[in-house]
Amino acid sequence: MELASRLANITPSLTLAIDSKAKSLLAEGVNVCSFAAGEPDFDTPEHIKEATLQALAANFTRYTPSAGIPELREAISHKFKTENNLDYSPSEIIVSNGAKQSCFNAILACVGEGDEVIIPAPYWLSYPEMVRLAGAEAVIVQTTAANNWKMTADDFANAMSPRTKMVIINSPGNPTGAVYTKEELRAIVEVAADEEILILSDEIYEHLIYDEAKHVSVASLTPEARDLTITVNGFSKAYAMTGWRLGYLGAPLKIAQAIDSLQSHSTSAPCSFAQRGALAALTSSQQCVADMREEFNIRREYMFQRLSSMPNISAVKPQGAFYILASIAKLGLSSSNFADRLLSKANVAVVPGIAFGDDKTIRLSYAVGLDIIKEGMDRLENFCKTL
Ligand SMILES: Cc1ncc(COP(=O)(O)O)c(C=O)c1O
């Protein structure tokens, strides 16, 4: 039996695979320090769970409208306005089963055979696969540590062709933690607007931002940007709700309607009672988000300082998300070889940069407790001495 050709070049998510390998080693009793996680280690805040329990008790368990419940779309519209200076009416908002599905929906709805999508690397590993699944071509723009892992407007313009249909911007970014400034985004938007190129702006890590960095929503920059941009966000990272599978997007009405139709034929709708939890997340105090960010920041400082003191490792200090992308170029090993040996010899799990399009780096997540980070950094340091 032959599988569909669209799956020929698709590989399973390496980050999920490494994370589950680390989790199963832990379950077997192996003392693994895992920096592979792509999710907060915190529990979902109580008031969010409470609202969901109430929804279940009230039998709020049936299909909802495919784009999500009206009160949640209303709350997202309000959040976009007040936090991001974005005008999306509720009808321009689609709630999905995670920001991952929001990205996939946006890509499926907007690009296809013969189109090119520009993706700055290192990238979140699902973007190129989604683009290929949509039948389009991923055009990778390599960024450098020297430029803080950011694509310039010139890099973008140089990668464009008459077939370019979309560019993906992910700020704060996974795996680099890079945060684009307003000026940098404005320059990219100008290039996109000149050629009417769509912008998929994945802002899922918006609340996990440190030091002086400020989050800027691409669609808020100019009216042209608003017309060309699909803004993706979600509940997983800010509210520690990865398993709830809830994300959302805001898009110009025509695109939003197409995505609604697409979603109505795939998942029907997001989970009903989980949406009530998400509503509570948006409409209650945001202190829980600030508390988690504060904790992430302490870990970021510690991990960065430890990595910076290791002679063969270097890293750009991330300004957002909960990852550090560290260069292992001086060690002369491929990222997979390094990560495999680190796991088997020192019981430390990291994600090889090859998964993100850069074979000279590894990604370490600091969404784990400080005690594990301390122990893991000791092990990593000792391991590097043996190479
Ligand atoms: C950049 C980026 N976008 C989207 C997602 C997906 O998040 P969700 O859990 O909402 O599907 C992730 C998760 O790792 C991510 O890193």
The ligand as an SDF file (V2000), in Angstrom:
LIG
                    3D

 16 16  0  0  0  0  0  0  0  0999 V2000
    6.3690   28.9170   17.6660 C   0  0  0  0  0  0  0  0  0  0  0  0
    5.2550   28.0270   18.0680 C   0  0  0  0  0  0  0  0  0  0  0  0
    4.0550   28.2130   17.4930 N   0  0  0  0  0  0  0  0  0  0  0  0
    3.0020   27.4450   17.8170 C   0  0  0  0  0  0  0  0  0  0  0  0
    3.1330   26.4220   18.7440 C   0  0  0  0  0  0  0  0  0  0  0  0
    1.9300   25.5630   19.0130 C   0  0  0  0  0  0  0  0  0  0  0  0
    1.3090   25.8160   20.1970 O   0  0  0  0  0  0  0  0  0  0  0  0
   -0.0760   25.1320   20.5600 P   0  0  0  0  0  0  0  0  0  0  0  0
    0.1840   24.2820   21.7510 O   0  0  0  0  0  0  0  0  0  0  0  0
   -1.0050   26.2570   20.8610 O   0  0  0  0  0  0  0  0  0  0  0  0
   -0.5210   24.3330   19.3930 O   0  0  0  0  0  0  0  0  0  0  0  0
    4.3570   26.1820   19.3520 C   0  0  0  0  0  0  0  0  0  0  0  0
    4.5200   25.0680   20.3020 C   0  0  0  0  0  0  0  0  0  0  0  0
    5.5760   24.5910   20.5910 O   0  0  0  0  0  0  0  0  0  0  0  0
    5.4450   27.0210   19.0240 C   0  0  0  0  0  0  0  0  0  0  0  0
    6.6470   26.8480   19.5830 O   0  0  0  0  0  0  0  0  0  0  0  0
  1  2  1  0
  2  3  1  0
  2 15  2  0
  3  4  2  0
  4  5  1  0
  5  6  1  0
  5 12  2  0
  6  7  1  0
  7  8  1  0
  8  9  2  0
  8 10  1  0
  8 11  1  0
 12 13  1  0
 12 15  1  0
 13 14  2  0
 15 16  1  0
M  END
$$$$
